[in-house]
Amino acid sequence: MNPILALGQIILSIALIAAILLQARGTGLSGTFGGDSAVYRSRRGVERRLWQFTILLMVLFVVFALIFYVTQG
């Protein structure tokens, strides 16, 4: 077991969770069940950069998981 890969995956998972939680759109219970009345709009500015950063973190997490899997076998 490579401790650097394990630590990297833990750090990536925490960062990914934080990035996903920062993107909360709907507030309250209506947003939870899809009852959000907001009109669809495109992401702009900081919201767009956060979305791109979340995608990057997700890809890195999957890559780390695959590398970790391959090195274990």
TORKE-660067 format. One record per residue: x, y, z of N, C-alpha, C, O in turn; residue in three letters. Coordinates in Angstrom, 3 decimals, always signed. Each point is the difference from the previous one (the first is absolute). Layout:
[atom [X Y Z] [X Y Z] [X Y Z] [X Y Z] "ALA"]
...
# end
This chain:
[atom [+0.840 -1.176 +0.000] [-0.840 +1.176 +0.000] [+0.887 +1.242 +0.000] [+0.884 +0.151 +0.843] "MET"]
[atom [-1.133 +0.715 -1.785] [+0.774 +1.222 -0.131] [-0.655 +1.104 +0.840] [-1.126 +0.409 -0.282] "ASN"]
[atom [+1.833 +0.074 +1.319] [-0.619 +1.011 +0.860] [-0.211 +1.341 -0.706] [-0.893 +0.760 +0.375] "PRO"]
[atom [+1.691 -0.467 -1.376] [-0.169 +1.260 -0.727] [-1.306 -0.023 -0.794] [-0.737 +0.986 -0.024] "ILE"]
[atom [+0.455 -2.122 -0.628] [-1.263 -0.121 -0.732] [-1.194 +0.059 +0.945] [-1.008 +0.638 -0.302] "LEU"]
[atom [+1.125 -1.303 +1.440] [-1.106 -0.002 +0.962] [-0.254 +1.405 +0.536] [-1.150 +0.431 +0.088] "ALA"]
[atom [+2.199 +0.275 +0.264] [-0.155 +1.363 +0.502] [-0.557 +0.927 -1.085] [-0.850 +0.847 +0.276] "LEU"]
[atom [+1.328 -1.011 -1.496] [-0.504 +0.804 -1.106] [-1.475 -0.231 -0.245] [-0.744 +0.940 -0.281] "GLY"]
[atom [+0.323 -2.177 +0.384] [-1.406 -0.315 -0.217] [-0.871 +0.563 +1.127] [-1.118 +0.453 -0.247] "GLN"]
[atom [+1.615 -0.481 +1.454] [-0.756 +0.578 +1.122] [-0.138 +1.502 -0.176] [-1.085 +0.548 +0.196] "ILE"]
[atom [+2.169 +0.125 -0.561] [-0.041 +1.448 -0.204] [-0.940 +0.356 -1.152] [-0.779 +0.947 +0.097] "ILE"]
[atom [+0.859 -1.716 -1.192] [-0.896 +0.244 -1.135] [-1.462 -0.220 +0.376] [-0.871 +0.756 -0.430] "LEU"]
[atom [+0.600 -1.775 +1.222] [-1.393 -0.266 +0.372] [-0.565 +1.124 +0.867] [-1.157 +0.386 -0.169] "SER"]
[atom [+1.959 +0.140 +1.091] [-0.469 +1.105 +0.841] [-0.227 +1.248 -0.844] [-0.991 +0.707 +0.185] "ILE"]
[atom [+1.914 -0.436 -1.117] [-0.153 +1.168 -0.872] [-1.219 -0.146 -0.910] [-0.709 +0.974 -0.252] "ALA"]
[atom [+0.469 -2.185 -0.237] [-1.153 -0.246 -0.865] [-1.312 +0.183 +0.763] [-0.948 +0.585 -0.523] "LEU"]
[atom [+0.896 -1.076 +1.735] [-1.196 +0.184 +0.825] [-0.259 +1.484 +0.242] [-1.135 +0.465 -0.104] "ILE"]
[atom [+2.197 +0.276 +0.426] [-0.152 +1.439 +0.247] [-0.468 +0.726 -1.255] [-0.862 +0.876 +0.077] "ALA"]
[atom [+1.417 -1.229 -1.227] [-0.384 +0.658 -1.246] [-1.458 -0.297 -0.353] [-0.710 +0.878 -0.490] "ALA"]
[atom [+0.269 -2.094 +0.733] [-1.392 -0.354 -0.287] [-0.944 +0.738 +0.944] [-1.051 +0.480 -0.424] "ILE"]
[atom [+1.418 -0.386 +1.696] [-0.866 +0.692 +0.956] [-0.076 +1.499 -0.273] [-1.009 +0.628 +0.319] "LEU"]
[atom [+2.041 -0.051 -0.894] [-0.021 +1.423 -0.326] [-0.932 +0.314 -1.164] [-0.345 +1.161 -0.219] "LEU"]
[atom [-0.062 -2.173 -0.526] [-0.838 +0.215 -1.167] [-1.485 -0.131 +0.277] [-0.788 -0.105 -0.939] "GLN"]
[atom [+0.389 +0.106 +2.182] [-1.410 -0.174 +0.345] [-0.839 +1.076 -0.675] [+0.223 +1.191 +0.217] "ALA"]
[atom [-1.177 -1.600 -1.024] [-0.848 +0.948 -0.734] [-1.252 +0.331 +0.771] [-0.227 +1.148 +0.384] "ARG"]
[atom [-0.589 -2.169 -0.159] [-1.270 +0.233 +0.672] [+0.206 +0.066 +1.504] [+0.808 -0.744 +0.556] "GLY"]
[atom [-1.526 +1.617 +0.085] [+0.059 +0.061 +1.451] [-1.337 -0.455 +0.552] [-1.049 +0.255 -0.592] "THR"]
[atom [+1.094 -0.914 +1.700] [-1.228 -0.477 +0.613] [-0.403 -1.355 -0.547] [+0.707 -0.595 -0.813] "GLY"]
[atom [-1.849 +0.120 +1.267] [-0.463 -1.326 -0.399] [-0.526 -0.034 -1.421] [+0.013 -1.062 -0.622] "LEU"]
[atom [-0.476 +2.180 +0.083] [-0.520 -0.024 -1.362] [+1.106 -0.305 -1.005] [-0.247 -0.676 -0.998] "SER"]
[atom [+1.453 +1.159 +1.243] [+1.123 -0.304 -0.885] [+0.437 -1.450 +0.111] [+0.525 -0.568 -0.957] "GLY"]
[atom [-0.739 -0.029 +2.114] [+0.370 -1.392 +0.204] [-0.852 -0.934 -0.852] [+0.507 -0.980 -0.546] "THR"]
[atom [-1.787 +1.277 +0.432] [-0.906 -0.885 -0.727] [-0.276 +0.466 -1.423] [-0.943 -0.476 -0.632] "PHE"]
[atom [+1.742 +1.387 +0.126] [-0.150 +0.433 -1.389] [-1.043 +1.063 -0.203] [-0.381 +0.260 -1.141] "GLY"]
[atom [-0.095 +0.361 +2.178] [-1.019 +1.021 -0.126] [+0.560 +1.399 -0.120] [-0.707 +0.974 +0.258] "GLY"]
[atom [+1.951 -0.859 -0.640] [+0.621 +1.313 -0.107] [-0.631 +0.775 -1.152] [-0.101 -0.522 -1.111] "ASP"]
[atom [-0.316 +1.737 +1.356] [-0.682 +0.773 -1.022] [+0.941 +0.903 -0.785] [-0.453 +0.841 -0.776] "SER"]
[atom [+1.744 -1.004 +0.967] [+0.967 +0.847 -0.707] [+0.027 -0.373 -1.483] [-0.137 -1.165 -0.372] "ALA"]
[atom [+0.314 +2.170 -0.442] [+0.080 -0.210 -1.444] [+1.396 -0.496 -0.337] [+0.984 +0.444 +0.592] "VAL"]
[atom [-0.900 -1.364 -1.543] [+1.305 -0.526 -0.394] [+0.842 +1.112 -0.604] [-0.473 +0.777 -0.829] "TYR"]
[atom [+1.717 -0.714 +1.253] [+0.918 +0.998 -0.531] [+1.382 -0.609 -0.115] [+0.294 -1.023 +0.618] "ARG"]
[atom [+0.545 +1.655 -1.406] [+1.356 -0.520 -0.168] [+0.879 +0.477 +1.150] [-0.272 +1.013 +0.644] "SER"]
[atom [+1.329 -1.775 -0.411] [+0.925 +0.361 +1.068] [+0.931 +1.097 -0.486] [+0.457 -0.016 -1.143] "ARG"]
[atom [-0.186 +0.953 +2.010] [+0.882 +1.096 -0.361] [+0.915 +0.331 +1.166] [-0.352 -0.212 +1.161] "ARG"]
[atom [+1.523 +0.730 -1.479] [+0.918 +0.500 +1.009] [+0.521 -1.082 +0.926] [+0.486 -1.043 -0.437] "GLY"]
[atom [-0.601 +1.319 +1.719] [+0.526 -0.902 +1.024] [-0.726 -1.335 -0.032] [+0.613 -1.047 +0.209] "VAL"]
[atom [-1.908 +1.077 -0.468] [-0.779 -1.236 -0.051] [+0.522 -0.924 -1.102] [+0.072 -1.215 +0.185] "GLU"]
[atom [+0.288 +1.790 -1.319] [+0.528 -0.807 -1.105] [+1.365 -0.585 +0.348] [+0.269 -1.166 -0.288] "ARG"]
[atom [+0.587 +1.966 +0.904] [+1.329 -0.493 +0.401] [-0.119 -1.097 +1.052] [+0.760 -0.968 -0.028] "ARG"]
[atom [-1.700 +1.109 +0.949] [-0.212 -1.030 +1.011] [-0.483 -1.289 -0.652] [+0.415 -1.087 +0.403] "LEU"]
[atom [-1.279 +1.189 -1.398] [-0.491 -1.159 -0.734] [+1.164 -0.707 -0.711] [+0.109 -1.225 +0.056] "TRP"]
[atom [+0.755 +1.992 -0.719] [+1.150 -0.579 -0.697] [+0.978 -0.625 +0.993] [+0.564 -1.060 -0.269] "GLN"]
[atom [-0.363 +1.708 +1.410] [+0.886 -0.528 +1.034] [-0.545 -1.311 +0.558] [+0.765 -0.923 +0.282] "PHE"]
[atom [-2.086 +0.839 -0.122] [-0.622 -1.229 +0.488] [+0.196 -1.146 -0.993] [+0.267 -1.134 +0.398] "THR"]
[atom [-0.400 +1.433 -1.677] [+0.215 -1.029 -1.017] [+1.452 -0.464 +0.021] [+0.270 -1.197 -0.100] "ILE"]
[atom [+0.662 +2.130 +0.228] [+1.418 -0.354 +0.082] [+0.274 -0.883 +1.213] [+0.710 -1.000 -0.106] "LEU"]
[atom [-1.265 +1.364 +1.248] [+0.176 -0.818 +1.202] [-0.584 -1.392 -0.173] [+0.583 -0.982 +0.459] "LEU"]
[atom [-1.731 +0.892 -1.120] [-0.628 -1.298 -0.226] [+0.875 -0.886 -0.886] [+0.179 -1.185 +0.281] "MET"]
[atom [+0.363 +1.764 -1.347] [+0.873 -0.760 -0.901] [+1.258 -0.454 +0.738] [+0.415 -1.151 -0.130] "VAL"]
[atom [+0.193 +2.053 +0.904] [+1.196 -0.364 +0.760] [-0.296 -1.097 +1.017] [+0.820 -0.895 +0.207] "LEU"]
[atom [-1.986 +0.962 +0.425] [-0.377 -1.025 +0.973] [-0.118 -1.366 -0.675] [+0.472 -1.004 +0.534] "PHE"]
[atom [-1.099 +0.970 -1.701] [-0.145 -1.268 -0.729] [+1.362 -0.521 -0.435] [+0.263 -1.200 +0.089] "VAL"]
[atom [+0.605 +2.094 -0.559] [+1.347 -0.416 -0.414] [+0.770 -0.567 +1.191] [+0.641 -1.045 -0.116] "VAL"]
[atom [-0.700 +1.720 +1.247] [+0.681 -0.499 +1.198] [-0.570 -1.356 +0.414] [+0.757 -0.893 +0.382] "PHE"]
[atom [-2.068 +0.726 -0.450] [-0.617 -1.271 +0.375] [+0.442 -1.120 -0.935] [+0.275 -1.114 +0.446] "ALA"]
[atom [-0.206 +1.410 -1.749] [+0.443 -1.025 -0.951] [+1.471 -0.354 +0.206] [+0.366 -1.174 -0.057] "LEU"]
[atom [+0.469 +2.166 +0.292] [+1.419 -0.268 +0.258] [+0.151 -0.813 +1.277] [+0.794 -0.939 +0.052] "ILE"]
[atom [-1.550 +1.294 +0.972] [+0.040 -0.737 +1.258] [-0.435 -1.444 -0.199] [+0.586 -0.916 +0.577] "PHE"]
[atom [-1.615 +0.713 -1.396] [-0.499 -1.350 -0.294] [+1.039 -0.814 -0.759] [+0.229 -1.167 +0.319] "TYR"]
[atom [+0.396 +1.771 -1.315] [+0.979 -0.715 -0.827] [+1.237 -0.365 +0.813] [+0.549 -1.087 -0.177] "VAL"]
[atom [-0.103 +1.969 +1.060] [+1.199 -0.287 +0.777] [-0.256 -1.028 +1.100] [+0.947 -0.601 +0.508] "THR"]
[atom [-2.199 +0.390 -0.133] [-0.318 -0.993 +1.020] [+0.040 -1.414 -0.547] [+0.307 -0.940 +0.733] "GLN"]
[atom [-0.613 +0.776 -2.014] [-0.097 -1.334 -0.573] [+1.278 -0.405 -0.570] [+0.117 -1.104 -0.533] "GLY"]
# end
